[in-house]
Amino acid sequence: MNLIKIILLSWLVVLATSVSAKTPGEVEVGSDLREAPLYGFSGDFRKLSEFRGKPLIINVWASWCGPCRAEMGSLERLSRRFSRKKLNVIGISTDDDARAALSFLVQSKVTFDNYLDRNLLLENMLGANMIPLTILVDSQGRVVKKVNGSREWDSPESLEMINRTLKLN
């Protein structure tokens, strides 16, 4: 009887850890992004819908997150590679301290648009229960892929995945 209980409990643990929890109000892959405010670090304000018409890559990050910091250079190179002609790249900082986030952006010489998430609205909507999280959105505003974890976004493998997923070719 004890062996059966152990096997059943082990199976339940595996099952429970394989199901990822969703954040409140999360937009799933295949769904359209909802409207959301974007607050820039220089006081500018935009709406998420302003990015429709071109594919969009959204990176959710924080200045204290080592993997987020590690991939920021490759996101900058990716942004420059496409130079807003074929797609846009934006960052969403989940930092509680806007000064720390801005300091990191300045230090890293990031030039693509970055916004501060206020009240966890974007973090929840995008499903960022772990960061970094990168979301690929088609030109109509539909989420087509979510990538958890850090990667080299300008590597040949990543570029091929981006081109295939966002149908850039």
ZISUL-V248317 format. One record per pair of residues at least 12 apart in sequence whose C-alpha atoms are under 10 Angstrom apart, sorted by sequence separation. I is the first residue (numbers start at 1). J is the second residue. If there is no record, write none. Layout:
i=I j=J
i=I j=J
This chain:
i=35 j=47
i=36 j=48
i=37 j=49
i=59 j=71
i=102 j=114
i=134 j=146
i=135 j=147
i=35 j=48
i=36 j=49
i=59 j=72
i=76 j=89
i=101 j=114
i=102 j=115
i=133 j=146
i=134 j=147
i=135 j=148
i=34 j=48
i=35 j=49
i=75 j=89
i=76 j=90
i=101 j=115
i=102 j=116
i=133 j=147
i=134 j=148
i=33 j=48
i=34 j=49
i=35 j=50
i=75 j=90
i=101 j=116
i=132 j=147
i=133 j=148
i=134 j=149
i=33 j=49
i=59 j=75
i=75 j=91
i=131 j=147
i=132 j=148
i=133 j=149
i=134 j=150
i=98 j=115
i=126 j=143
i=131 j=148
i=132 j=149
i=133 j=150
i=134 j=151
i=145 j=162
i=57 j=75
i=98 j=116
i=128 j=146
i=130 j=148
i=131 j=149
i=132 j=150
i=33 j=52
i=72 j=91
i=91 j=110
i=97 j=116
i=98 j=117
i=127 j=146
i=129 j=148
i=130 j=149
i=131 j=150
i=132 j=151
i=134 j=153
i=96 j=116
i=98 j=118
i=126 j=146
i=128 j=148
i=145 j=165
i=57 j=78
i=90 j=111
i=91 j=112
i=92 j=113
i=93 j=114
i=94 j=115
i=95 j=116
i=96 j=117
i=144 j=165
i=145 j=166
i=57 j=79
i=90 j=112
i=91 j=113
i=92 j=114
i=93 j=115
i=94 j=116
i=95 j=117
i=96 j=118
i=144 j=166
i=89 j=112
i=90 j=113
i=91 j=114
i=92 j=115
i=93 j=116
i=94 j=117
i=95 j=118
i=96 j=119
i=88 j=112
i=89 j=113
i=90 j=114
i=91 j=115
i=92 j=116
i=93 j=117
i=94 j=118
i=96 j=120
i=88 j=113
i=89 j=114
i=90 j=115
i=91 j=116
i=92 j=117
i=93 j=118
i=94 j=119
i=95 j=120
i=91 j=117
i=92 j=118
i=94 j=120
i=136 j=162
i=94 j=121
i=138 j=165
i=139 j=166
i=56 j=84
i=84 j=112
i=94 j=122
i=137 j=165
i=138 j=166
i=139 j=167
i=55 j=84
i=62 j=91
i=83 j=112
i=93 j=122
i=94 j=123
i=136 j=165
i=137 j=166
i=138 j=167
i=54 j=84
i=55 j=85
i=56 j=86
i=57 j=87
i=58 j=88
i=59 j=89
i=60 j=90
i=61 j=91
i=62 j=92
i=63 j=93
i=64 j=94
i=65 j=95
i=92 j=122
i=93 j=123
i=136 j=166
i=138 j=168
i=54 j=85
i=55 j=86
i=56 j=87
i=57 j=88
i=58 j=89
i=59 j=90
i=60 j=91
i=61 j=92
i=62 j=93
i=63 j=94
i=64 j=95
i=79 j=110
i=80 j=111
i=92 j=123
i=54 j=86
i=55 j=87
i=56 j=88
i=57 j=89
i=58 j=90
i=59 j=91
i=60 j=92
i=61 j=93
i=62 j=94
i=63 j=95
i=76 j=108
i=79 j=111
i=80 j=112
i=53 j=86
i=54 j=87
i=55 j=88
i=56 j=89
i=57 j=90
i=58 j=91
i=59 j=92
i=60 j=93
i=61 j=94
i=62 j=95
i=63 j=96
i=72 j=105
i=76 j=109
i=77 j=110
i=79 j=112
i=53 j=87
i=54 j=88
i=55 j=89
i=56 j=90
i=57 j=91
i=58 j=92
i=59 j=93
i=60 j=94
i=61 j=95
i=62 j=96
i=63 j=97
i=76 j=110
i=77 j=111
i=78 j=112
i=79 j=113
i=94 j=128
i=52 j=87
i=62 j=97
i=63 j=98
i=69 j=104
i=73 j=108
i=75 j=110
i=76 j=111
i=77 j=112
i=51 j=87
i=52 j=88
i=62 j=98
i=63 j=99
i=64 j=100
i=69 j=105
i=72 j=108
i=73 j=109
i=76 j=112
i=51 j=88
i=63 j=100
i=64 j=101
i=72 j=109
i=73 j=110
i=75 j=112
i=94 j=131
i=51 j=89
i=62 j=100
i=63 j=101
i=72 j=110
i=51 j=90
i=62 j=101
i=63 j=102
i=69 j=108
i=93 j=132
i=61 j=101
i=63 j=103
i=64 j=104
i=63 j=104
i=92 j=133
i=62 j=104
i=63 j=105
i=92 j=134
i=91 j=134
i=90 j=134
i=89 j=136
i=88 j=137
i=87 j=137
i=87 j=138
i=88 j=139
i=40 j=92
i=41 j=93
i=87 j=139
i=39 j=92
i=61 j=114
i=86 j=139
i=38 j=92
i=60 j=114
i=62 j=116
i=59 j=114
i=60 j=115
i=61 j=116
i=58 j=114
i=60 j=116
i=41 j=98
i=60 j=117
i=41 j=99
i=41 j=101
i=42 j=102
i=72 j=132
i=41 j=102
i=71 j=132
i=40 j=102
i=60 j=122
i=61 j=123
i=70 j=132
i=60 j=123
i=68 j=131
i=69 j=132
i=41 j=105
i=67 j=131
i=68 j=132
i=66 j=131
i=67 j=132
i=68 j=133
i=60 j=126
i=65 j=131
i=66 j=132
i=59 j=126
i=60 j=127
i=61 j=128
i=65 j=132
i=58 j=126
i=60 j=128
i=46 j=115
i=59 j=128
i=61 j=130
i=62 j=131
i=45 j=115
i=60 j=130
i=61 j=131
i=62 j=132
i=44 j=115
i=60 j=131
i=61 j=132
i=41 j=113
i=42 j=114
i=43 j=115
i=59 j=131
i=60 j=132
i=61 j=133
i=40 j=113
i=41 j=114
i=42 j=115
i=59 j=132
i=60 j=133
i=61 j=134
i=81 j=154
i=40 j=114
i=41 j=115
i=59 j=133
i=60 j=134
i=78 j=152
i=79 j=153
i=39 j=114
i=40 j=115
i=41 j=116
i=58 j=133
i=59 j=134
i=60 j=135
i=77 j=152
i=78 j=153
i=79 j=154
i=38 j=114
i=39 j=115
i=40 j=116
i=58 j=134
i=59 j=135
i=75 j=151
i=77 j=153
i=78 j=154
i=38 j=115
i=39 j=116
i=40 j=117
i=57 j=134
i=58 j=135
i=59 j=136
i=74 j=151
i=75 j=152
i=76 j=153
i=77 j=154
i=78 j=155
i=37 j=115
i=38 j=116
i=39 j=117
i=57 j=135
i=58 j=136
i=71 j=149
i=72 j=150
i=74 j=152
i=75 j=153
i=76 j=154
i=37 j=116
i=38 j=117
i=39 j=118
i=56 j=135
i=57 j=136
i=58 j=137
i=71 j=150
i=72 j=151
i=73 j=152
i=74 j=153
i=75 j=154
i=87 j=166
i=37 j=117
i=38 j=118
i=56 j=136
i=57 j=137
i=70 j=150
i=71 j=151
i=72 j=152
i=73 j=153
i=74 j=154
i=78 j=158
i=86 j=166
i=37 j=118
i=55 j=136
i=56 j=137
i=57 j=138
i=68 j=149
i=69 j=150
i=70 j=151
i=71 j=152
i=72 j=153
i=73 j=154
i=74 j=155
i=78 j=159
i=87 j=168
i=55 j=137
i=56 j=138
i=67 j=149
i=68 j=150
i=70 j=152
i=71 j=153
i=86 j=168
i=54 j=137
i=55 j=138
i=56 j=139
i=67 j=150
i=68 j=151
i=71 j=154
i=86 j=169
i=37 j=121
i=38 j=122
i=54 j=138
i=55 j=139
i=56 j=140
i=66 j=150
i=67 j=151
i=36 j=121
i=37 j=122
i=52 j=137
i=53 j=138
i=54 j=139
i=55 j=140
i=56 j=141
i=36 j=122
i=51 j=137
i=52 j=138
i=53 j=139
i=54 j=140
i=55 j=141
i=56 j=142
i=57 j=143
i=52 j=139
i=53 j=140
i=54 j=141
i=55 j=142
i=56 j=143
i=59 j=146
i=34 j=122
i=51 j=139
i=52 j=140
i=53 j=141
i=55 j=143
i=57 j=145
i=58 j=146
i=59 j=147
i=60 j=148
i=36 j=125
i=51 j=140
i=52 j=141
i=57 j=146
i=59 j=148
i=35 j=125
i=51 j=141
i=52 j=142
i=34 j=125
i=49 j=140
i=50 j=141
i=33 j=125
i=34 j=126
i=49 j=141
i=33 j=126
i=48 j=141
i=26 j=121
i=24 j=120
i=25 j=121
i=26 j=122
i=24 j=121
i=25 j=122
i=26 j=123
i=27 j=124
i=28 j=125
i=29 j=126
i=25 j=123
i=26 j=124
i=27 j=125
i=28 j=126
i=24 j=123
i=25 j=124
i=26 j=125
i=27 j=126
i=28 j=127
i=23 j=123
i=24 j=124
i=25 j=125
i=26 j=126
i=27 j=127
i=23 j=124
i=24 j=125
i=25 j=126
i=26 j=127
i=22 j=124
i=23 j=125
i=24 j=126
i=25 j=127
i=26 j=128
i=22 j=125
i=23 j=126
i=24 j=127
i=22 j=126
i=23 j=127
i=33 j=137
i=22 j=127
i=23 j=128
i=24 j=129
i=32 j=137
i=57 j=162
i=21 j=127
i=22 j=128
i=23 j=129
i=29 j=135
i=31 j=137
i=32 j=138
i=35 j=141
i=22 j=129
i=29 j=136
i=30 j=137
i=33 j=140
i=34 j=141
i=55 j=162
i=21 j=129
i=29 j=137
i=30 j=138
i=32 j=140
i=33 j=141
i=34 j=142
i=20 j=129
i=32 j=141
i=33 j=142
i=57 j=166
i=31 j=141
i=32 j=142
i=33 j=143
i=55 j=165
i=56 j=166
i=30 j=141
i=31 j=142
i=32 j=143
i=55 j=166
i=30 j=142
i=31 j=143
i=32 j=144
i=54 j=166
i=55 j=167
i=29 j=142
i=30 j=143
i=31 j=144
i=55 j=168
i=28 j=142
i=29 j=143
i=30 j=144
i=54 j=168
i=27 j=142
i=28 j=143
i=29 j=144
i=30 j=145
i=27 j=143
i=28 j=144
i=29 j=145
i=28 j=145
i=29 j=146
i=28 j=146
